[in-house]
């Protein structure tokens, strides 16, 4: 682990030094062995001369024939006994003479001595060993003659050992070369590792996303490694340029997706959500009738069964597709008076997109344009006729009792109040539709606006024993106009208070959020409305029960104000029946 953390220059230096060290040690060992072999050869040459001298002396004096081995003592005149040990051994290994031993006739048989065995086999033999007879180390040389073996030996003492040692000057010279080459190898290793180190620093900065001066920090040596490093830098510059362009294109694409009126979602080949815009989330929740944030759940919805079957079949075929002939499917869905056009396109890499277009608005606008004039005329006609009738009654009956006059005038006043509310609502709608950009936006605490709307109906809430369940905390803020947001909650609250009945619970929750929008649910558990009314709840002057609505004092514009206010902030709103009974409004507001 420690070695792995070292730099490349250190490793190169270590490897080079290791190789040169092995080479140096090998030279020393080889030279030492060679010198020892040479010097041992010189010693053996001298010992060989002593054996030949001894042999000639024996032959000349008939010592072996006469068995007069003691006369070999005379050789000390020629061969110094203090330096050379002479031993005469017959071919059976018996010691006939030894110049260092007085009782040589009783010495043990030398037939098993290594140098004697070699001499009997090869004619001569050598060995360095400890003598069991004299208890001294010797360097032996034994030579075989026809009738006997003569063995000569030098004492293996300090003088002989020093003679056999390698020359210290040679070792010193090699050590000097080793050190000098070490410095040279260090310089070479640093030079070779320079490009690698620069490339490493470059990679680290790239990984850390630090600023890089391509021209100053990435100059490499003019060698193969430097060329490779320079090419890597060029590739990086091209990739960085391409990445920058791709990021810009991606930002354009994402920005475009979130301003589209269509809902669009991209999925991987295993049906995992990659990217989707806020419209897609909104439309999916309307179509599936489930409040969900996991877009993968759409494949479990019955409305998307046709797409799911198409994907299962097409993706299993594993056929390559061309861009001009990508597999696709499209069909229409009608849900609670909403009309959606759905498309699915599979790309060559098996990823796919689902596009949901809301076709309802076009139809609603057409109907609205036809009905708006007649609706306004109808809504104004009723209170005006009532005011006129009450006033005519008073004017045509001058002697009418004061209490009855007061009664009819009060009725006329109430109708003018209704007219005033109606005109104000129409005026507010027109302002929202035509001058929504003039409303100043600010950070609005959503809980504060909701609580203020509750206060506006505190008496009715108390009288009808209505429970409020709000899970939206004080930390939730939106970017909107406070007065319009208050109008949204006031009209939603008025709708529930007036038409949902007694002993109900009104709930307000935040069920999802993304980088641009917060998604809310406002619901009650009252009787709700029938399916045929859901798609028209936000139409101007539309009433589920016309007689009851007028009795409760509504203008028929409350939910239209709610929708247009939310649309002015680029949000979405829809209404649906709750599974457990009641009415639920799903809407989104900008962060």
N, C-alpha and C positions, 0 to 999 in steps of 0.2 A: 504494500500500500504506500509506503514511504517513497519507494523508487518511482511509482506511477505518478506521483505529484511533481517530480522534477521536470525542469524545462528540457526542450529538445536539444539545446546546445549542451547542457550538462550530460544528457544521455549519450549524445554523439561523442563528446569528450571521453566519457567513461568507457564506451565501447572501443574507441580507438586506443585509449590508454590500456585497456584490458588486453586487446590484441597485441599491441606492441610489448606489453609486459610479458605475455606468454611467449612471444618471439624472443625477447631478451633472455628470459629464464631458460628457454630451450637452447639458445646459443651457449649460455653459461654451462648448462648441464652437459651439452655435447662436447664443448671444449674441455671441460673438466675430465670427462670420460676419455676423451682423446689424449689429453696430457697424461692422465694416469696410465693409460695403456702404453703410451710411448715411454714413460719413465720406468714403468714396471718392466718393459722390454729391455731397457738399459740395464736394470738390476739383474734380470734373468740372463742377459748376455755375460755379465761379470760372473754370475754364479755358474753359468755353463762353462766358462773358462776354468773356474776352480775345479769343476768335475772332470774336465778333460786333463787338467794338470795332475789331478789325483789318479786318474786312470793310467796315464803314462808312467807315473811314479810306481804304481802297483805292478805294471807290466815289466818295467825296466828292472825292478828289484825282486821280481818273482814272489811278491808278498802273498798273492792269493794262492799260488801253487804250494808255497811253504807254510801257509796258514800263519804267517808271522805278522798278524795285523797290528801288533803294537809298534812295529817300525814306522807306521804312518804318523806317529807323533813327530817324526823328523820333518813333516810338511809344515810345521809351525814356523820354520825358517822362511818358507816361501809364502805360506798363507797364514795371516795373523789369526790366531785362535780366538782372540777377544772380539773379532768382528765376524768371523765366519764359523759356522758350525758344519762339520763334515760328518756324514754318517754313511757307513758301508753296510748294505743289506743284500743278503743273497736272494735268489729268485723265489724262495719260499717265504720270504718276509722276515727271516731271522736277522737280528742286528749283529754284524760282525765287528763293527768298530764305530765309536762315536767320540770325537775329540773333546766333548764337553762333559762326558760321563766316565768315571773311573771304573764303575762296575757295569760296563756296557754289555758284558756277556750275559747278564741276567735281565736285560731290558725286554719288555714285552714285544711280541711279534708285531712288525710294522706292515704286514701285508694288507691291512685294511685302511692304511693311511691314504687319503684322497690323491696326494701327489704320486704315491707309489703305484696305485691302481692305474692312473693315467700313464705313468711311465711304462708299465708292463703292457699296456694296450697300444699306446701311440708312440712309444720311444722316449718321451719326456713328459713331465707334468709339473704344474706349478700350483701353489695354493698359499693363501694367507690365513693363518689360524693360530689358535692357542695350543701350545705343547703341553700335553698331559704329563710328560716325563720331567721337563724342566720348569713347568709352570710359567713359561715366558711366551710372548707372542712372537712368531717368526713369519718371514716370507720365504717359502720353500721353493726349491727347484730340484727335481729328481730326474736323472737320466739313466736309461737302461743300456747295459752293456751285455755281451754274450753270457757272462757267468755271474753277474751281480748288478746291483743298482747303486749308483753313487748319488747321494742327496746332499746338496749344499744349501745353506740357509743364512740369511741375515736376520739379526734381531730387529723386530718391527717396533722400533723405538721412535722417540720424537724426531730424531734426525731423519729417519726414513719417511715418517709421516709428512714432515715439512717438505722433503724432496718431492713427495707425490702430490702435494697441494698445487692448485692452479695458481698462476701468477696473479698476485694482488693488483698489480698495475693494470692487467687486462680487465679484471672485474671492476676496478675503479673507472676505467675508460668506458666500459659498458654502462655503468651507473650514470656517468656524466652524459652519455648519449641518451639514456632513458629520460633524464630530467630535461635535457635540451629538446628532445622530441616531444616531451609532455607539453612544454610551453608552445611549441609549434602546433601541436595537435589542438591545444586549447584555442589558439588563434583561428585555425582552420574550422573547428567546430562552430565557433561564434560566427564566422563568416558564412558558413553553410546555413546555419540556423537563423541568420538575419532575416531572410525572406519569410521563413516559416513564422518567426516571432511577429513580424509586421502583419502577416496574414492572420495570425491568431488575434492580435489586437484589433484588426479590422473586423473579424467575425464577432468578437465580444461586443464591439460598439454597435454592430448591426443588430445583435440579439437584444442589447439594452436600448435600442432605438435612439442612440446618441448621435449628435451631429458629427459628420465625417467630411473632412476636407480631402476630396479625392486626389487633388493635384499635389498636396504637400505631405500627406501622411501615408501615401501608398506608393512610394518610389522603391522599386526593387532592383536587385543586382541584374546585370546583363548576362544571365545564364539560363539554363533550362528551367530551374525552379522559379527564377524571377519571371520568366516568360509565362509559365503556368499561372503564377500569382496575378500577373497583369491581366491575363485573359479572364480570370475569375472576377477581377474588379470591373472589367468591361461588361461581363455578363450581369454583375450586380447593378451597374448603372442602367443597363437596359431593363432589367427586372424592376428597378425602382421607378423608372419612368413609366413602365407598363402598369405597375401597381398604382401609381398616382392617378393615371388615367382611368384605371378600373374603379378606384375609390370614387372618383368624380362621377363616373357613369353610374356607379351603384347609388350614390347619393341622389343623383338625378332620378334614377328609377324609383327609389324609395319615396322621394318627395312626390313624384308623379303618382305613385300608388295611393298615397294618402290624400291626394286631392281629387282622385277619381270619384265619380258618383257611384260607380259599380263596386261591389265587394269582390275582392280578389285574394286568393290564398294559394301559396305554393307549398307542395308536399314532396317528400323524398319517395323513393321507390317502395319503401316499407311503410308508407302512409303516415309519416311523421311530419308535423307542421314545421315548415322552414320560415315562412314569412306570410303575414296577412295584414290587411289594413282594417281600420275600425269598422268600415261598412260591412266587411265580411263577417266580423264577430256579431254585429247587430242583426244582419239578415239571417245568419245561422240560428240565432236564438229565436227569431220570429218563426222560422220554418219548422224547427224541431220542437217548438213549444217546451224547451228545456233551457234553464239558465245555466250555461256552461262556459267555461273559459278554455277548456282543452279542445282545440279544434279537431283533434283526431276522433272525437266522439261523434262527429257528423256521420261517420261511416256506419254507425249503429242505428241511425235514424231511418225510418221507413221512407221518408221523402228522398233520401239519397241512395236508396237501394239500387236504383237503375245505374247510377255512377259506380257504386261499389261492385256490381256484377260486371260492368264494362271494364273496370280496372283489373279485377281478378282474372278475367279471360284474356285481356290484351297483354298484361304484364307476364302471364304464364307462357305466352307464345315465344318470347325471347327472339323476336325478329328485329333486325336493325331497320331504323326508319330514316327517311330523308326529310330535310326540313320542309320541303314543299308538299309532303304527304304524311304529316303527323296524324296519328289516330285521334279522333275527337268524337264527342257525343254532345248533343244539346237537346233540351226539352224545356217545357214550361210547367210551372207549379202555381196553383192558386191556393192561397192560405188565408182564411179569415178576410176575404175581400182584397187581399194583397195578390198581386200578379208578379211573379218572378220568372226571369228567363235564365236558365242555368246551362253553362258550357263547361266541358272538361277536355283538356288537351294534354296528351302525353308527349314528352320530349325525348330526344334520342338517348339520353342517359337514364331513362325510366322514371325520372321525376315528372311531376305533372302539376298543372294549375287548374283551379276551379274558379270560374267567373260567374258571379250572381248579379244580374241586372234587375233593378226594381222598375217594373213597367207600370206600377200603380199610379204614380204621380201624374203621368200624362193623362190618364183617364180621369183622375180626380180634377185636374185643372179644367178639363173640357166640361165636365159636369158643373164645376163651380162657376165657370163663366156663364153658363146658361141659367143657373139658378140664383146667382148672387143678386141680380137686379130684382127679381120677383120676391126673393126672401127679404131683402131690405124693405121693399115696398109693403110686403105683408106684415112684417114685424112692426113697422111704424104705423100702419093703418089701424091696428087694434088699439093701442093706447091713445092715439089721436081721436079715434071714434069714441072711446070711453070718456076722454076729457070733454069732447064736444057735447056728448049726451048729458053728462052731469051738469055742465054749465047751462045748457039749454033748459034743463029742468028748473034750475034756479032762476034763470031770467024769465021764463014763461010763467012762473008762479011767484009773483012778487009778494003774495001774502002767505007764502009757505012758512011754516014754523021755523024759528031760528035754529032749533036743534037739528031739524032735517036739512036746512040750508047748510049748516055747518058740516053735516054728514056728507052731503054731495060734494061740497068744496074740498073736504078732506080726501074723498075718493079721487077727485080730479087731481089733487096735489100728489097723491101716491102714484098716479099714472104718469104725471110729469117727472117724478123721481125715476120711475122706470124708464121713461124716455131719455132722461139725462144719463142714466147708467148705460143704456143702449148706445147712445151717441158717443159716450166716452169710450166704450169698448170698441166701437167701430173706428173711432179716431186712433185708439191705441194700436189696433190691428194695422191700420194704414201706415202709422209711423214705423211699426216693426217691419213691415214689408218694404216700405219705400226709403226709410231713413235709418235703418238699423245700424249703419256704420257711424251715425252721429252719437249713439249711446256710448258714454265713456266706460271703458272696461277697467276693472280693478280686481284685486284679490278678494274674493268673496268667501267668507266662512259659511259653508253650506248649512251647518247646523243652526246658525243664528237666523238665517232667512226662514228656515223651516219652523223654528220656535216662534218667530213673529207671526207667521201664518196661523199657527195654533192659537195664539193670543187673540187673533181677529175673530175666531169662532169659539172662544172659551165658554160663552153661555150655552150655545147649542151643544157643544161637546159634553158639558156637565149635565144638561137636561136629558140628553139621549144616552148617557152612560157609555160614552165612547172611550176606548183605551188606545193610547198611543204607544207604539213600539218603534223606537228609533235607535239603530245601531251605528249610525254615522257619527264619528267622534269630532271633537273640536279641532283636531289637526287637519281635517279635510278642507282644502281651499280649491276654488275654481277661478278661472280667468273670465269674468263676465261682468254684467251690469247689475248692481244690487237690486234696483227697483224692478227690473224685468224678472230676475230670479224670484223675488218676493211675489210677483204676479203669478209666476208658474206655480209656486206652492199654494198660494191663496186660492187659485182656481181649482187645483187638484183637491185641496182640502174642502172647498165648497161643494165640489161634485160628490165627494164621499159623504160629507155631513148631510147634504140635502137629500140624496137619493139612495144611500146604502142602508138606511134604517137605523134602529136602536140596538144598543148592546153589541156593537161591532168593535173590531180592532183594526186600526190603521197602522200599517207597517211601512217603514222607510229604511232601505239598506243600500250599501254599495257592494256590488257583487263582482266587479272586475275593474282593472285599470291597465292602461298601456302608456307608452311614452307621450301620447297626445291627449287622451281622453280618460275620464272617469265614467263608470257605468253604474246607474242607479235603478232601483226598483221601488215604486210607490204603489201600494196595494191596500185593499180592504177585503174583509171576508163577508161582505153583504151578499145580496141576491145576485149581483152581477147583471150582465145583459146577455141577450141572445146573440148567437153567432152572426146573424145577418146585420146586426147593428155595429159590430166591432170596427169594420172598415170605414164607417161613416161618422164615428164619434167626434172626429176633429173637424168635420165640415161646419161651416158657419150656419147657425140657426137650426142645426139638426138636433132633433129631440127624440129620445127613445119613446117617451110618453109625453105628447104635446100638452095635454090638459094638465097633467101633474106638474110638469116643468114650469108652466106659467104660474100655477098656484104657488109653487115654491119660490117664485120671484126670479128665476134665471132668465138671462137674455139669450141663451143658446150660442154665446160666443166664447165662453170660458175656456173650453178645451181647444178651440181654434187659436186663442191667444197663447195658450200653453205651447202648442205645436210651433207656431210661428216664432215665438220667443226663443225656443230651443234651436230651431233651424237657423235663426239669425246668428247663433254662435257656432254654426257648422256641426251641430249635434244632430241626433236622431231620436225619434220617439215612436212608440207603438203601444197598442193596447191589446190585451189578451185575457181570456178567462182563466182564472186560477183553477187548478185541478180540484181543490177542496172547496170551491165556491168563492165568488167574489170577482173583483176586477183588478187587474194589475197593469200598471204603466211602466214600460221599460224605456229609459232615455239616457243619453250620453251628454256630457258637458265637458268643455275643454279644461285642461289642467292650468 
